Amino acid sequence: MEASKRPPGQHPGGVLHQRKALPYSYTTITLTGLLLTAAMGYLVLYVNKKPQATATDVAKVTLGAANPQDTRPHK
């Protein structure tokens, strides 16, 4: 009997366990990453905020839209 010249396996010559395409588009992955990063940044600032600061003050600081009067304690 003559031996086959093909290598063993289901898909010989292919790279094992790699997909040709990602399950989501690069845009979706990028936007999701940015959203998760922004949410984590907000939560870190919110957890470490001063007791006098409100959630709105933290959001303004996170977005970079805070004025100096927003970062001072409320009376």
Secondary structure, DSSP 8 states (H G I E B T S, - for coil): ----SS-SSSSTTS-TT--SS-SS-HHHHHHHHHHHHHHHHHHHHHHTS-TT--HHHHHHHHHT---GGGSS---
